[in-house]
Amino acid sequence: MKKIQDYRFAVQILFLILTSTSFIINFKITLIIILILTLLSGVFYCGWICPFGFVQDVFSHIGTAFGIKKRKMSRSVHKILKYSRYILLGFVILSGFDLIFSILTFDPRINFTSIISGTLISTTGSVVIILFVLVSIFFERPFCNYFCVQGAKYGILSILRPITIKRNEKICIGCKNVILSVL
């Protein structure tokens, strides 16, 4: 498991650098690569590429280094919140464009992407980024798990993926060993 985490961390750093430089060079090529990876492997973007997910992971590790124990959302709250990003996606799709852009000004992932592209963001955007980064010290990827509209889109797209991870629920003991399966 440690080896996979090391690979994931290396890939996250690589894609953070690629994403940052793509704003200068050619952002379309980066988007095409990300779309292909997502279509082939599902929510690969969320776990391995997303710059804001990477920042949440870094702060999660910082919390662990300081001995802060990760908390789990209660089952009842998790049952409600796990669908919230899909509800937000539906709301964004069904609402008018002006409202969409107002909502997105509070999206920490978009604001973080603006920062790495060299664009200034609002004070509110900065506060929201800081809030989610600080909460990620105590909870694993809180924004990604419950509020990321982009992750909801990739989740829906992942239904079509030819490569997936299969877990046999009957014999799974939570060892986190991965077996890839091609459909």
Secondary structure, DSSP 8 states (H G I E B T S, - for coil): -HHHHHHHHHHHHHHHHHHHHHTTS-HHHHHHHHHHHHHHHSTHIIIII-HHHHHHHHHHHHHHHTT-------HHHHHHHTTHHHHHHHHHHHS-HHHHHHHHTT-HHHHHHHHHTT----HHHHHHHHHHHHHTTTSSSHHHHHT-HHHHHHHHHGGG-SEEE---TTT--S-----EEE-
